[in-house]
Amino acid sequence: MNIATISGLWKYNIQKRTNQMKTVCFTTTIAIFLFLCSNEIQAQNTQTKLNPVCLINTEQFSITSKYVEGETYVIQVGLPIGYSPDKKSYPVLYVLDGDKSFGMTKEIADWLIWSNEIKEIIVVGIRYEQGWWLKRARDYSHCADTINVKWVKEAGGADNFLKFVKNELFPVINQNYKTNQDSIALMGLSLGGMLGTYILFTQSELFKGYIIIAPSLGWNNNSILKMEDEFYNNHKELNKLVYVAYGSLDNNKVLVVNPSNDFMQTIQKRNYTGLKFVPEVLEGETHISVYATALTHGLKTIYKR
């Protein structure tokens, strides 16, 4: 075999191998592309199959009220782990602003129950099907405020809301769950805290305990502080457990900070018979961030073992 022939064969083999390598590279590229596409499709399929996160030991139902016109409330119920209705009854905490507060309240309560810092309790949240922000302002206000909060156009629905709570919500909860009706409490933040204070001095028999957080007591020129003054003129006994707190960084001096300070100082001077009153200013907390810490302290005040 001459040199020209050998050279030709060598060039042929090189070209052949080059073509084979191109084929392998092209095939590999296609394979990688198909693999990535397959994984992407699988990921998309997996995402469509994901289930929502749910809180254990919870359930919900709706009540259409005859007292609050056109309103259907969604009621969220959180039972303590190990709930056993055949063995004992349970205190109940009713939570306003259930749209935002129920989950956190349920989980914090579960932690405190687990660590034996509070009693086992049932948590009941009250939320709205829609329009939470405006409807809470309607339900948690006892009158209009034409001075500081003019934007609330349907204010003053508290009494109707409380009729719903007393005549429609309480019976359903007491019928379907093993509740200790002598040990129920209310928790409210901001306008919800204002509602809790309003109940305390107008319909205090509804609840035994009150967790009042950053209450908007400046509403309508401190009208609730005037209600407390009238209440004291006729009652020297207030057999309740009351925890009140706000954050030192709350920037609403008119609605929250100043009237809350006045309220705390006044109640401490009253010396109501039977009242356990725990006021607190939580350093470094805002109107919103105060909630988790105040809730924890409030639960330990109302349901301490």
Secondary structure as UniProt FT lines:
FT   HELIX           3..49
FT   TURN            56..57
FT   STRAND          58..64
FT   TURN            69..70
FT   STRAND          72..78
FT   TURN            81..82
FT   TURN            85..87
FT   STRAND          90..95
FT   HELIX           98..114
FT   TURN            115..116
FT   STRAND          122..128
FT   HELIX           132..140
FT   TURN            150..151
FT   TURN            153..154
FT   HELIX           158..164
FT   HELIX           165..169
FT   HELIX           170..176
FT   STRAND          179..189
FT   HELIX           191..202
FT   HELIX           204..206
FT   STRAND          209..213
FT   TURN            217..218
FT   HELIX           219..234
FT   STRAND          241..247
FT   TURN            248..249
FT   HELIX           253..257
FT   HELIX           258..270
FT   STRAND          276..282
FT   TURN            283..284
FT   TURN            287..289
FT   HELIX           290..302
//
